[in-house]
Amino acid sequence: MSVCLTFNVLASGDSQRWQIKAVTAISFPGLEVLADGKFKPGSAYNYRAIIDCMEHQLNADFVWQQFPTARLVHVTVKHQFDVIFPMGYTPERSKLLQPSDYLVQEQDYWAYLRPQPDWQNKQLNIAVKQASPQAEWLAQQGYQNIHQVNDYKQLLPLLRAGRVEAISVPGAVAAEYQKAAIEGLALSGYYQREAGFYLNPGFAAEYLPQFNQAVRQCRHLAVLDLPE
């Protein structure tokens, strides 16, 4: 695989800052990218504070763009971008990209309307976001009726309409559901995974040690108030 680095030096007086081309998912809870390519201040789960910390540790500037989840890995593997954040780690993704040291321990959740479905029934109708870690896990576990959508906002209407028996979401989405106090909705955690940054392999070959050191320095800022 060829190396195409976009970790560029930006001269500023006597100091040098680096520009990191980064991507994040469209419609991910707590994230909003402004016109200047920065995360919106005051974002949920401390995402802006985490990136501010990373920029300080690396003497760098992250410049962000947003894509559908299904395209994030593709555009990064093709060397168009240096890092993806935030992203849950999975075996399939890690075959193509280099995970950083973990930033947070993420939790996947079932969301359903009572009574609780039988999770051992592989014929359950389950909705999930396309190309998400939850979709990958469900397929690996042998679930036969997985309905994939393009946006997290499409999941809850499917459940309420009775078109599926459950939906599978990451912790950040489950936390949003809990805050909304949706009548009749129950949440149940079922799988824990590490999450953080995925790096383009070429970028990682040059900068992984420095990047991981920055992640460890900023890990204390990662706050994910998961439902119990």
C-alpha positions, 0 to 999 in steps of 0.5 A: 500500500502506497504512503500518501501523507497529508500531515503537513507543516504549517509555518507560523513564526518560529513554531511549526504546526501540523495539519491533520485531515480528519473525518467524522460521521454525519449525524453522530450524536454530540458532533457538529462540524463548523464551516471552519472545519472545527468541532462546535464548542460545548459539544456533548461527550467532551469531543471538542475538549478532546480534540483541543487537547490532542491539538495541544499535545501534537502541536497540530490542527485537525481539519474536519469533514463529515461523511456517511458512516459507510464511506469513512473507511473507504475515503481514509484507506484511499489516503484522502484523510489521515484519521477517523474519530470517533469510531468503535474498533472492530476486527474488520475495520482494523484489517484496513486501518490502524486503531490508536490506543483506546480513548474510551470503553464504548458499550453497544445497546439494544433498544426495544419496547417491552416486553423484552425480545428473545435475543437468542432468536436469530430471526428477530427483526433488528434495525441498525445503522449501515456499516456500523460496528453494531451491524458487523457484530449482528452479522457475525452472530448470525442474525438473519433479519438485519435492516440497515438505515443511513441515519441514526434518526431513522431507527426509532421510528421503525421501532415505534411503527412495529416494523422491527422488534429491536434496534441496536445502537452505540452508547452515545445514541442510547444516552440520547434516548435515555435523556429523552425519557421515551415512554415505553422504551427500554435499553439493555447493554450487550457488548463492550468495545474500545473506541477512539481514532482510526489512522490511515496506515501510511499516517500511522507508519510515521506518527503512531507513537506520537499520536498514541502518546497524545491519546493517553494524555487526553483520555481523562477528558473522554466522558461517556455517560452510558445508561445503566 
